[in-house]
Amino acid sequence: MGRTDAGATPAAAAEARDGDERAWDLPAALLTAAVRSLSLDRAALFVEEVPGGSLVRRATHGLVRLRTLARDRVPPDGPWSAVLPVEVGGRRVGVLALARRHGAPLPPADAALARRLAAAVAALLERDRLGDLLARADRLAALGTLAAGVAHEIRNPLVSVRTFVELLPERADDEEFRTGFRELALGEIARICALIDDLLAFARPRPADLEPADLNALASQTVRLLDAEARKRGVALRLCTDEALPPVNVDDRQVRQVLTNVVLNAIEACPPRGRVEVRTACEQEGEARWCVVRVADSGAGIPPEQVARLFEPFFTTKAEGSGLGLFVASRIMAAHGGRIDVEDGSAGGAVFRLRFPLAPSGGSDARAG
């Protein structure tokens, strides 16, 4: 998560708001409100970056030099009028330090207001952590489906390689056989490696990081991973890419999660002999330009009364669905400055559009949340 330093210079603030600024906008707004209502000279919010780790400065007002604080220490830039713990689930995850001029103590009424402020900050942090847990649960569910499909895909080429290995002793003098075996084995091993790389790229945990990424490549990886699931259901999965698509600033792990969820939903919505098309393109909407991934299926479509609830948490029409997938997907898209839309397809079924913003010059303009 980034830092929002309320009292920083414009240049320092621009440097500090490093890609996921939105996550701290509300805590920073609460800090600003506290400064005004309590007539504070300085204020600082420190929150752990990882569970059990040091506390990192997330929002400030006035001069606060320290950026990282040991968990068991009081911020040294005192004197402070109040240093309040920020607790989530009974565990201390941060510190809120407030100071009037010369560290004058807060009267009882103001001290009570400060404690309510600390509780409000804790509630915001708890909400964000719940969202992270929901995202993780959705990723684990998708990972189970992917792992089953990849296991099936790995088994098939291994059977081919094993068959050739078993025949090799009696065909060792057959040059054509040996050449064919070598080409087949290398091709199948390359295919297995590509599938494993795609699966690891989806599953490997790492912090959110916005970097220029190729949506065509992300869509291709997703289609490759889900192709086995589509064929198992008798669904044709097709990819059409716009080779002129510019890069966009995204967290590729999170975008893979969104793509996997939406494409898998489309596959599951199709009857046998159905079709799913994944298409990338650039679109203009007024003055806004978007990189778009369009996922269309040939299923029964979505009833109008359900469309408005599709992105609500725990809403699902599947017998075994969690109702988290599209909620998490919409949350991730909003964090990237984009959105996810759904509409009826011209030939039936549903069409989901994942829109990622582009700057007017053609560069990416995504922001993290």
C-alpha positions as a LaTeX table, in Angstrom:
\begin{tabular}{lrrr}
\hline
Residue & $x$ (\AA) & $y$ (\AA) & $z$ (\AA) \\
\hline
Met1 & 0.00 & 0.00 & 0.00 \\
Gly2 & 1.21 & 3.52 & $-0.70$ \\
Arg3 & 1.56 & 6.59 & 1.50 \\
Thr4 & $-0.65$ & 9.64 & 1.63 \\
Asp5 & 1.22 & 12.43 & 3.40 \\
Ala6 & $-1.35$ & 15.13 & 3.98 \\
Gly7 & 1.23 & 17.77 & 4.91 \\
Ala8 & 3.81 & 17.04 & 2.22 \\
Thr9 & 4.85 & 19.39 & $-0.56$ \\
Pro10 & 3.19 & 18.77 & $-3.95$ \\
Ala11 & 6.36 & 17.17 & $-5.33$ \\
Ala12 & 6.83 & 14.94 & $-2.29$ \\
Ala13 & 3.16 & 14.01 & $-2.26$ \\
Ala14 & 3.29 & 13.05 & $-5.95$ \\
Glu15 & 6.29 & 10.83 & $-5.26$ \\
Ala16 & 4.66 & 9.26 & $-2.20$ \\
Arg17 & 1.35 & 8.45 & $-3.88$ \\
Asp18 & 2.99 & 5.46 & $-5.49$ \\
Gly19 & 0.25 & 3.53 & $-7.23$ \\
Asp20 & $-2.20$ & 2.44 & $-4.53$ \\
Glu21 & $-3.04$ & 5.83 & $-3.05$ \\
Arg22 & $-6.79$ & 5.28 & $-2.97$ \\
Ala23 & $-6.50$ & 2.74 & $-0.18$ \\
Trp24 & $-5.37$ & 5.54 & 2.14 \\
Asp25 & $-7.60$ & 8.39 & 0.96 \\
Leu26 & $-10.24$ & 7.75 & 3.65 \\
Pro27 & $-7.79$ & 7.34 & 6.56 \\
Ala28 & $-6.03$ & 10.52 & 5.38 \\
Ala29 & $-9.39$ & 12.33 & 5.24 \\
Leu30 & $-10.14$ & 11.21 & 8.81 \\
Leu31 & $-6.75$ & 12.52 & 9.89 \\
Thr32 & $-7.47$ & 15.87 & 8.25 \\
Ala33 & $-10.85$ & 16.03 & 10.00 \\
Ala34 & $-9.15$ & 15.30 & 13.33 \\
Val35 & $-6.60$ & 18.04 & 12.75 \\
Arg36 & $-9.37$ & 20.58 & 12.21 \\
Ser37 & $-11.78$ & 19.46 & 14.91 \\
Leu38 & $-9.10$ & 18.99 & 17.61 \\
Ser39 & $-6.96$ & 22.01 & 16.60 \\
Leu40 & $-3.89$ & 19.82 & 16.16 \\
Asp41 & $-0.44$ & 21.07 & 15.25 \\
Arg42 & 0.80 & 17.66 & 14.03 \\
Ala43 & $-0.65$ & 14.19 & 13.41 \\
Ala44 & 0.60 & 10.90 & 12.01 \\
Leu45 & $-0.84$ & 7.48 & 11.23 \\
Phe46 & 1.52 & 4.47 & 11.22 \\
Val47 & 0.24 & 1.08 & 10.00 \\
Glu48 & 1.97 & $-2.29$ & 9.60 \\
Glu49 & 2.91 & $-3.20$ & 6.03 \\
Val50 & 2.97 & $-6.93$ & 6.73 \\
Pro51 & 1.44 & $-8.72$ & 9.74 \\
Gly52 & 3.82 & $-8.49$ & 12.68 \\
Gly53 & 6.20 & $-6.17$ & 10.83 \\
Ser54 & 7.28 & $-2.61$ & 11.46 \\
Leu55 & 4.79 & 0.25 & 11.26 \\
Val56 & 5.03 & 2.47 & 8.19 \\
Arg57 & 3.87 & 6.09 & 8.05 \\
Arg58 & 0.71 & 6.26 & 5.94 \\
Ala59 & $-0.70$ & 9.75 & 6.53 \\
Thr60 & 0.63 & 12.90 & 8.22 \\
His61 & $-0.11$ & 16.50 & 9.01 \\
Gly62 & 2.67 & 18.89 & 9.95 \\
Leu63 & 6.30 & 17.98 & 10.41 \\
Val64 & 6.79 & 14.28 & 11.15 \\
Arg65 & 10.22 & 13.04 & 10.06 \\
Leu66 & 9.98 & 9.36 & 10.93 \\
Arg67 & 8.77 & 7.03 & 8.17 \\
Thr68 & 9.15 & 3.61 & 9.85 \\
Leu69 & 8.40 & 2.81 & 13.48 \\
Ala70 & 9.21 & $-0.31$ & 15.51 \\
Arg71 & 6.03 & $-1.93$ & 16.83 \\
Asp72 & 6.89 & $-1.40$ & 20.50 \\
Arg73 & 8.01 & 2.23 & 20.22 \\
Val74 & 6.29 & 5.58 & 20.58 \\
Pro75 & 6.85 & 7.94 & 17.61 \\
Pro76 & 9.95 & 9.97 & 18.60 \\
Asp77 & 8.92 & 13.25 & 16.95 \\
Gly78 & 7.15 & 14.32 & 20.15 \\
Pro79 & 5.95 & 15.59 & 22.44 \\
Trp80 & 2.56 & 14.09 & 21.60 \\
Ser81 & $-0.78$ & 14.97 & 23.14 \\
Ala82 & $-2.04$ & 11.40 & 22.55 \\
Val83 & $-0.65$ & 8.19 & 21.09 \\
Leu84 & $-3.51$ & 5.79 & 20.38 \\
Pro85 & $-3.34$ & 2.15 & 19.27 \\
Val86 & $-5.18$ & 1.14 & 16.09 \\
Glu87 & $-6.50$ & $-2.39$ & 16.63 \\
Val88 & $-8.16$ & $-4.85$ & 14.27 \\
Gly89 & $-9.58$ & $-8.03$ & 15.77 \\
Gly90 & $-7.91$ & $-7.33$ & 19.10 \\
Arg91 & $-4.48$ & $-7.06$ & 17.47 \\
Arg92 & $-2.50$ & $-3.83$ & 17.26 \\
Val93 & $-1.89$ & $-3.00$ & 13.61 \\
Gly94 & $-1.03$ & 0.68 & 13.88 \\
Val95 & $-0.54$ & 3.83 & 15.93 \\
Leu96 & $-2.25$ & 7.20 & 15.69 \\
Ala97 & $-0.16$ & 10.06 & 17.12 \\
Leu98 & $-1.76$ & 13.48 & 17.74 \\
Ala99 & $-0.15$ & 16.67 & 18.98 \\
Arg100 & $-1.30$ & 20.14 & 19.88 \\
Arg101 & 1.24 & 22.93 & 20.13 \\
His102 & 3.97 & 21.97 & 22.62 \\
Gly103 & 2.25 & 18.62 & 23.20 \\
Ala104 & $-0.54$ & 20.10 & 25.33 \\
Pro105 & $-2.80$ & 17.30 & 26.65 \\
Leu106 & $-6.25$ & 16.76 & 25.18 \\
Pro107 & $-9.23$ & 17.49 & 27.46 \\
Pro108 & $-11.52$ & 14.51 & 28.14 \\
Ala109 & $-14.06$ & 15.33 & 25.41 \\
Asp110 & $-11.33$ & 15.72 & 22.77 \\
Ala111 & $-9.55$ & 12.58 & 24.00 \\
Ala112 & $-12.81$ & 10.62 & 23.55 \\
Leu113 & $-13.15$ & 12.01 & 20.00 \\
Ala114 & $-9.55$ & 10.96 & 19.26 \\
Arg115 & $-10.31$ & 7.41 & 20.43 \\
Arg116 & $-13.34$ & 7.28 & 18.14 \\
Leu117 & $-11.10$ & 8.44 & 15.30 \\
Ala118 & $-8.66$ & 5.59 & 15.99 \\
Ala119 & $-11.59$ & 3.15 & 16.00 \\
Ala120 & $-12.82$ & 4.56 & 12.67 \\
Val121 & $-9.38$ & 4.10 & 11.11 \\
Ala122 & $-9.32$ & 0.51 & 12.43 \\
Ala123 & $-12.74$ & $-0.13$ & 10.86 \\
Leu124 & $-11.47$ & 1.09 & 7.47 \\
Leu125 & $-8.40$ & $-1.15$ & 7.70 \\
Glu126 & $-10.57$ & $-4.12$ & 8.67 \\
Arg127 & $-12.80$ & $-3.51$ & 5.66 \\
Asp128 & $-9.81$ & $-3.47$ & 3.31 \\
Arg129 & $-8.39$ & $-6.64$ & 4.85 \\
Leu130 & $-11.74$ & $-8.39$ & 4.47 \\
Gly131 & $-11.64$ & $-7.48$ & 0.78 \\
Asp132 & $-8.16$ & $-8.96$ & 0.52 \\
Leu133 & $-9.37$ & $-12.19$ & 2.18 \\
Leu134 & $-12.29$ & $-12.41$ & $-0.25$ \\
Ala135 & $-9.91$ & $-11.92$ & $-3.17$ \\
Arg136 & $-7.66$ & $-14.68$ & $-1.83$ \\
Ala137 & $-10.61$ & $-17.06$ & $-1.40$ \\
Asp138 & $-11.68$ & $-16.43$ & $-4.99$ \\
Arg139 & $-8.13$ & $-17.01$ & $-6.25$ \\
Leu140 & $-7.90$ & $-20.33$ & $-4.38$ \\
Ala141 & $-11.19$ & $-21.51$ & $-5.89$ \\
Ala142 & $-10.02$ & $-20.57$ & $-9.39$ \\
Leu143 & $-6.63$ & $-22.16$ & $-8.73$ \\
Gly144 & $-8.30$ & $-25.49$ & $-7.94$ \\
Thr145 & $-10.06$ & $-25.50$ & $-11.30$ \\
Leu146 & $-6.90$ & $-24.48$ & $-13.13$ \\
Ala147 & $-4.79$ & $-27.11$ & $-11.37$ \\
Ala148 & $-7.24$ & $-29.86$ & $-12.35$ \\
Gly149 & $-7.20$ & $-28.72$ & $-15.98$ \\
Val150 & $-3.42$ & $-28.40$ & $-16.08$ \\
Ala151 & $-2.99$ & $-31.87$ & $-14.52$ \\
His152 & $-5.18$ & $-33.29$ & $-17.29$ \\
Glu153 & $-3.20$ & $-31.40$ & $-19.94$ \\
Ile154 & 0.12 & $-32.61$ & $-18.55$ \\
Arg155 & $-1.03$ & $-36.24$ & $-18.42$ \\
Asn156 & $-1.80$ & $-36.40$ & $-22.16$ \\
Pro157 & 1.66 & $-35.40$ & $-23.47$ \\
Leu158 & 3.34 & $-37.56$ & $-20.82$ \\
Val159 & 1.40 & $-40.58$ & $-22.10$ \\
Ser160 & 2.67 & $-39.86$ & $-25.62$ \\
Val161 & 6.26 & $-39.51$ & $-24.43$ \\
Arg162 & 6.00 & $-42.71$ & $-22.34$ \\
Thr163 & 4.67 & $-44.65$ & $-25.32$ \\
Phe164 & 7.61 & $-43.57$ & $-27.47$ \\
Val165 & 10.07 & $-44.39$ & $-24.67$ \\
Glu166 & 8.61 & $-47.90$ & $-24.36$ \\
Leu167 & 8.95 & $-48.44$ & $-28.13$ \\
Leu168 & 12.46 & $-46.99$ & $-28.36$ \\
Pro169 & 14.45 & $-50.18$ & $-27.51$ \\
Glu170 & 12.93 & $-52.12$ & $-30.41$ \\
Arg171 & 12.99 & $-49.14$ & $-32.81$ \\
Ala172 & 16.39 & $-47.73$ & $-31.85$ \\
Asp173 & 17.80 & $-48.34$ & $-35.35$ \\
Asp174 & 14.90 & $-46.54$ & $-37.04$ \\
Glu175 & 16.23 & $-43.04$ & $-37.82$ \\
Glu176 & 12.78 & $-41.75$ & $-38.79$ \\
Phe177 & 11.35 & $-43.05$ & $-35.51$ \\
Arg178 & 14.16 & $-41.47$ & $-33.46$ \\
Thr179 & 13.76 & $-38.11$ & $-35.22$ \\
Gly180 & 10.00 & $-38.16$ & $-34.76$ \\
Phe181 & 10.35 & $-39.15$ & $-31.12$ \\
Arg182 & 12.79 & $-36.31$ & $-30.45$ \\
Glu183 & 10.57 & $-33.68$ & $-32.07$ \\
Leu184 & 7.45 & $-34.94$ & $-30.32$ \\
Ala185 & 9.14 & $-35.18$ & $-26.91$ \\
Leu186 & 10.62 & $-31.68$ & $-27.14$ \\
Gly187 & 7.32 & $-30.22$ & $-28.30$ \\
Glu188 & 5.32 & $-31.90$ & $-25.54$ \\
Ile189 & 7.82 & $-30.92$ & $-22.85$ \\
Ala190 & 7.73 & $-27.31$ & $-24.06$ \\
Arg191 & 3.95 & $-27.42$ & $-23.85$ \\
Ile192 & 4.08 & $-28.78$ & $-20.29$ \\
Cys193 & 6.58 & $-26.09$ & $-19.26$ \\
Ala194 & 4.38 & $-23.35$ & $-20.73$ \\
Leu195 & 1.34 & $-24.62$ & $-18.82$ \\
Ile196 & 3.27 & $-24.82$ & $-15.55$ \\
Asp197 & 4.69 & $-21.32$ & $-16.07$ \\
Asp198 & 1.19 & $-19.96$ & $-16.66$ \\
Leu199 & $-0.14$ & $-21.69$ & $-13.55$ \\
Leu200 & 2.72 & $-20.40$ & $-11.39$ \\
Ala201 & 2.26 & $-16.88$ & $-12.75$ \\
Phe202 & $-1.38$ & $-17.04$ & $-11.64$ \\
Ala203 & $-0.69$ & $-18.62$ & $-8.23$ \\
Arg204 & 2.58 & $-17.04$ & $-7.13$ \\
Pro205 & 1.80 & $-14.56$ & $-4.34$ \\
Arg206 & 3.47 & $-11.16$ & $-4.47$ \\
Pro207 & 2.56 & $-7.58$ & $-3.54$ \\
Ala208 & 0.38 & $-5.57$ & $-5.91$ \\
Asp209 & 2.63 & $-3.87$ & $-8.45$ \\
Leu210 & 1.51 & $-1.75$ & $-11.38$ \\
Glu211 & 3.77 & $-2.15$ & $-14.39$ \\
Pro212 & 3.30 & $-1.89$ & $-18.15$ \\
Ala213 & 1.78 & $-5.15$ & $-19.32$ \\
Asp214 & 0.58 & $-6.71$ & $-22.56$ \\
Leu215 & $-3.12$ & $-7.53$ & $-22.28$ \\
Asn216 & $-2.81$ & $-9.75$ & $-25.35$ \\
Ala217 & $-0.26$ & $-11.91$ & $-23.52$ \\
Leu218 & $-2.38$ & $-12.04$ & $-20.35$ \\
Ala219 & $-5.47$ & $-13.02$ & $-22.35$ \\
Ser220 & $-3.46$ & $-15.67$ & $-24.23$ \\
Gln221 & $-2.15$ & $-17.19$ & $-20.99$ \\
Thr222 & $-5.65$ & $-17.31$ & $-19.55$ \\
Val223 & $-7.10$ & $-18.97$ & $-22.64$ \\
Arg224 & $-4.28$ & $-21.52$ & $-22.66$ \\
Leu225 & $-4.92$ & $-22.40$ & $-19.03$ \\
Leu226 & $-8.68$ & $-22.75$ & $-19.47$ \\
Asp227 & $-8.64$ & $-24.53$ & $-22.82$ \\
Ala228 & $-8.72$ & $-27.95$ & $-21.14$ \\
Glu229 & $-11.76$ & $-26.98$ & $-19.06$ \\
Ala230 & $-13.52$ & $-25.68$ & $-22.18$ \\
Arg231 & $-12.85$ & $-28.87$ & $-24.17$ \\
Lys232 & $-13.98$ & $-31.01$ & $-21.23$ \\
Arg233 & $-17.34$ & $-29.19$ & $-21.41$ \\
Gly234 & $-17.50$ & $-29.35$ & $-25.21$ \\
Val235 & $-17.06$ & $-25.58$ & $-25.55$ \\
Ala236 & $-14.96$ & $-23.94$ & $-28.27$ \\
Leu237 & $-12.68$ & $-21.28$ & $-26.75$ \\
Arg238 & $-11.35$ & $-18.72$ & $-29.23$ \\
Leu239 & $-8.92$ & $-15.80$ & $-28.83$ \\
Cys240 & $-8.77$ & $-12.78$ & $-31.16$ \\
Thr241 & $-6.17$ & $-10.12$ & $-30.34$ \\
Asp242 & $-5.56$ & $-6.61$ & $-31.59$ \\
Glu243 & $-1.82$ & $-6.65$ & $-32.29$ \\
Ala244 & $-1.74$ & $-2.83$ & $-32.14$ \\
Leu245 & $-2.99$ & $-2.86$ & $-28.53$ \\
Pro246 & $-0.78$ & $-0.57$ & $-26.40$ \\
Pro247 & 0.48 & $-1.67$ & $-22.98$ \\
Val248 & $-1.41$ & $-0.65$ & $-19.84$ \\
Asn249 & $-0.22$ & $-0.23$ & $-16.26$ \\
Val250 & $-1.72$ & $-3.14$ & $-14.31$ \\
Asp251 & $-0.90$ & $-5.71$ & $-11.69$ \\
Asp252 & $-0.68$ & $-8.72$ & $-14.00$ \\
Arg253 & $-1.45$ & $-11.19$ & $-11.19$ \\
Gln254 & $-4.70$ & $-9.40$ & $-10.36$ \\
Val255 & $-5.67$ & $-9.06$ & $-14.02$ \\
Arg256 & $-5.08$ & $-12.78$ & $-14.56$ \\
Gln257 & $-7.46$ & $-13.40$ & $-11.67$ \\
Val258 & $-10.15$ & $-11.22$ & $-13.27$ \\
Leu259 & $-9.69$ & $-12.77$ & $-16.71$ \\
Thr260 & $-9.74$ & $-16.29$ & $-15.30$ \\
Asn261 & $-12.94$ & $-15.66$ & $-13.40$ \\
Val262 & $-14.78$ & $-14.02$ & $-16.30$ \\
Val263 & $-13.65$ & $-16.53$ & $-18.95$ \\
Leu264 & $-14.39$ & $-19.50$ & $-16.67$ \\
Asn265 & $-17.88$ & $-18.09$ & $-15.98$ \\
Ala266 & $-18.44$ & $-17.80$ & $-19.74$ \\
Ile267 & $-17.36$ & $-21.41$ & $-20.31$ \\
Glu268 & $-19.66$ & $-22.65$ & $-17.53$ \\
Ala269 & $-22.57$ & $-20.62$ & $-18.98$ \\
Cys270 & $-22.35$ & $-22.40$ & $-22.36$ \\
Pro271 & $-24.17$ & $-25.58$ & $-23.34$ \\
Pro272 & $-22.24$ & $-28.39$ & $-25.06$ \\
Arg273 & $-21.02$ & $-27.24$ & $-28.50$ \\
Gly274 & $-21.16$ & $-23.68$ & $-27.23$ \\
Arg275 & $-18.64$ & $-20.91$ & $-27.97$ \\
Val276 & $-16.64$ & $-18.41$ & $-25.96$ \\
Glu277 & $-14.71$ & $-15.64$ & $-27.68$ \\
Val278 & $-12.06$ & $-13.54$ & $-25.94$ \\
Arg279 & $-11.20$ & $-10.43$ & $-27.95$ \\
Thr280 & $-8.91$ & $-7.47$ & $-27.24$ \\
Ala281 & $-9.33$ & $-4.01$ & $-28.74$ \\
Cys282 & $-8.94$ & $-0.26$ & $-28.19$ \\
Glu283 & $-12.18$ & 1.70 & $-27.79$ \\
Gln284 & $-13.01$ & 5.40 & $-27.63$ \\
Glu285 & $-15.76$ & 6.60 & $-25.27$ \\
Gly286 & $-16.13$ & 10.37 & $-25.48$ \\
Glu287 & $-12.67$ & 11.70 & $-24.66$ \\
Ala288 & $-11.69$ & 8.53 & $-22.78$ \\
Arg289 & $-9.67$ & 5.77 & $-24.45$ \\
Trp290 & $-9.73$ & 2.22 & $-23.17$ \\
Cys291 & $-7.90$ & $-1.03$ & $-23.66$ \\
Val292 & $-10.73$ & $-3.57$ & $-23.63$ \\
Val293 & $-10.89$ & $-7.31$ & $-23.16$ \\
Arg294 & $-14.27$ & $-8.55$ & $-24.42$ \\
Val295 & $-15.50$ & $-11.99$ & $-23.30$ \\
Ala296 & $-18.62$ & $-13.23$ & $-25.13$ \\
Asp297 & $-20.41$ & $-16.54$ & $-24.64$ \\
Ser298 & $-23.24$ & $-18.37$ & $-26.40$ \\
Gly299 & $-25.10$ & $-19.29$ & $-23.21$ \\
Ala300 & $-28.61$ & $-18.39$ & $-22.14$ \\
Gly301 & $-27.71$ & $-14.84$ & $-21.13$ \\
Ile302 & $-28.36$ & $-13.08$ & $-17.83$ \\
Pro303 & $-31.92$ & $-12.23$ & $-16.74$ \\
Pro304 & $-32.38$ & $-8.44$ & $-16.39$ \\
Glu305 & $-33.36$ & $-8.73$ & $-12.73$ \\
Gln306 & $-29.99$ & $-10.39$ & $-11.98$ \\
Val307 & $-27.75$ & $-7.97$ & $-13.85$ \\
Ala308 & $-27.92$ & $-5.31$ & $-11.12$ \\
Arg309 & $-26.82$ & $-7.85$ & $-8.50$ \\
Leu310 & $-24.04$ & $-9.59$ & $-10.44$ \\
Phe311 & $-21.26$ & $-7.70$ & $-8.66$ \\
Glu312 & $-22.69$ & $-7.98$ & $-5.15$ \\
Pro313 & $-20.68$ & $-10.17$ & $-2.74$ \\
Phe314 & $-22.09$ & $-13.68$ & $-2.24$ \\
Phe315 & $-24.70$ & $-13.32$ & $-4.98$ \\
Thr316 & $-24.59$ & $-16.41$ & $-7.21$ \\
Thr317 & $-26.85$ & $-18.47$ & $-9.44$ \\
Lys318 & $-24.53$ & $-21.50$ & $-9.33$ \\
Ala319 & $-25.33$ & $-24.44$ & $-7.09$ \\
Glu320 & $-21.75$ & $-24.53$ & $-5.83$ \\
Gly321 & $-20.75$ & $-20.91$ & $-6.45$ \\
Ser322 & $-19.28$ & $-18.66$ & $-3.75$ \\
Gly323 & $-20.65$ & $-15.43$ & $-5.18$ \\
Leu324 & $-17.24$ & $-13.80$ & $-4.73$ \\
Gly325 & $-15.74$ & $-13.97$ & $-8.22$ \\
Leu326 & $-17.42$ & $-11.03$ & $-9.94$ \\
Phe327 & $-17.43$ & $-8.97$ & $-6.73$ \\
Val328 & $-13.66$ & $-9.36$ & $-6.47$ \\
Ala329 & $-13.26$ & $-8.76$ & $-10.22$ \\
Ser330 & $-15.17$ & $-5.46$ & $-10.05$ \\
Arg331 & $-13.11$ & $-4.42$ & $-7.03$ \\
Ile332 & $-9.84$ & $-5.12$ & $-8.85$ \\
Met333 & $-11.00$ & $-3.29$ & $-11.98$ \\
Ala334 & $-12.01$ & $-0.23$ & $-9.94$ \\
Ala335 & $-8.61$ & $-0.28$ & $-8.23$ \\
His336 & $-7.01$ & $-0.08$ & $-11.69$ \\
Gly337 & $-9.09$ & 2.95 & $-12.62$ \\
Gly338 & $-11.17$ & 0.80 & $-14.95$ \\
Arg339 & $-14.48$ & $-1.01$ & $-14.85$ \\
Ile340 & $-16.27$ & $-4.19$ & $-15.83$ \\
Asp341 & $-19.52$ & $-4.01$ & $-17.82$ \\
Val342 & $-21.99$ & $-6.67$ & $-18.91$ \\
Glu343 & $-24.61$ & $-6.70$ & $-21.67$ \\
Asp344 & $-26.59$ & $-9.11$ & $-23.82$ \\
Gly345 & $-24.79$ & $-10.46$ & $-26.87$ \\
Ser346 & $-26.16$ & $-9.70$ & $-30.32$ \\
Ala347 & $-26.54$ & $-13.45$ & $-30.98$ \\
Gly348 & $-27.56$ & $-14.39$ & $-27.45$ \\
Gly349 & $-25.48$ & $-15.09$ & $-24.41$ \\
Ala350 & $-23.66$ & $-12.44$ & $-22.38$ \\
Val351 & $-20.77$ & $-10.10$ & $-23.11$ \\
Phe352 & $-18.42$ & $-8.88$ & $-20.40$ \\
Arg353 & $-16.10$ & $-5.96$ & $-21.14$ \\
Leu354 & $-13.05$ & $-5.28$ & $-18.99$ \\
Arg355 & $-12.01$ & $-1.68$ & $-19.59$ \\
Phe356 & $-8.53$ & $-0.40$ & $-18.70$ \\
Pro357 & $-7.92$ & 3.37 & $-19.07$ \\
Leu358 & $-5.39$ & 4.83 & $-21.49$ \\
Ala359 & $-3.93$ & 8.33 & $-21.39$ \\
Pro360 & $-4.85$ & 10.58 & $-24.37$ \\
Ser361 & $-1.31$ & 10.15 & $-25.72$ \\
Gly362 & $-1.78$ & 6.41 & $-25.84$ \\
Gly363 & 0.14 & 5.65 & $-22.68$ \\
Ser364 & $-1.47$ & 3.98 & $-19.71$ \\
Asp365 & $-3.21$ & 5.95 & $-17.01$ \\
Ala366 & $-4.17$ & 3.30 & $-14.49$ \\
Arg367 & $-4.20$ & 4.09 & $-10.82$ \\
Ala368 & $-4.15$ & 1.70 & $-7.96$ \\
Gly369 & $-6.53$ & 1.49 & $-5.09$ \\
\hline
\end{tabular}
